[in-house]
Amino acid sequence: MTQADTPPSLAEALHQDALAVNAELDRLIPLPDGPERVVHEAMRYSSLDGGKRLRPFLAMRSAALFGVAEDAALRVGCAVEMVHCYSLIHDDLPCMDDDDMRRGRPTCHRQFGEATALLAGDALLTRAFEVLADPATHPDPAVRCELVAALAHASGADGMVGGQMIDLRASQFAQDMPAITRLQQMKTGRLIGFSCEAGAILGKAPSQARLALRNYAHDLGLAFQIADDLLDVEGDAAEVGKRVGKDEDAGKATFVSLLGVERARAQADMLAEQASRHLDMFDERAVLLQAVARFVVERRS
């Protein structure tokens, strides 16, 4: 099955959730009239109108498993998307990956300059935690505190930021499967993990349900990264929306360089199937999340 063959129910759900996220981000990141307006413009440029909105989708659909109010789940989805977009802005900077294109158009620093891009990323990160801490996200302050702590752990030095640091210094360490797996679990997997568990936090779900979502996120995150590595080797820049072949150019070890294309694809397929099985306890309520496991390994962008 190709991305074009994605089940209509999933395609429609992804589309509808993306529209809702775009509308809410538009509301959460307004344009002021003062001289600080340019940083808001850069924030909006990098977070509105682009991307698959996969992480918000995971947060919103995991919340639906526990009957969480849609507006609360949407706010959490927007918060995690702000963190994701901040990370993309910073990853694209000349001091990091030095990319010129993101989502099919100039990166934030190419559009607004490096200083503004840096500030826009910082502002998106802090705005995310402001959204989570707001009583509008959940009436229970303990739930809001848990969301803040979980997202901070996923995105900070023990998660996404730490993974990026390891990636920058990868040439100084052994680049074997355990090392690459740990790197990607931190850099990519932790934020996907938060997205999947956020619904359980909002819904005050029992430990068994939270464990199922945690295991699902673990395998989904690895499958997602292997698919990314395959796109970097086989993808078309116009379709992917960013430069391809950069890992090989930089001499970085990836799942594909270590396993080869066919073994990497087989591993991604196995992880997608395994991720889906973790959600069997939710029966038909999890059908969209299970379909996402196939979607992430079959996508072309």
Secondary structure as UniProt FT lines:
FT   HELIX           3..5
FT   HELIX           8..28
FT   TURN            35..36
FT   HELIX           37..47
FT   HELIX           54..64
FT   TURN            65..67
FT   HELIX           70..92
FT   TURN            94..97
FT   STRAND          101..102
FT   TURN            103..104
FT   STRAND          105..106
FT   HELIX           108..112
FT   HELIX           114..133
FT   TURN            135..137
FT   HELIX           141..155
FT   TURN            157..159
FT   HELIX           160..168
FT   HELIX           170..172
FT   HELIX           177..184
FT   HELIX           185..189
FT   HELIX           190..202
FT   TURN            203..204
FT   HELIX           207..234
FT   HELIX           237..240
FT   HELIX           246..249
FT   TURN            250..251
FT   HELIX           255..259
FT   HELIX           261..277
FT   TURN            278..279
FT   HELIX           280..286
FT   HELIX           287..298
//
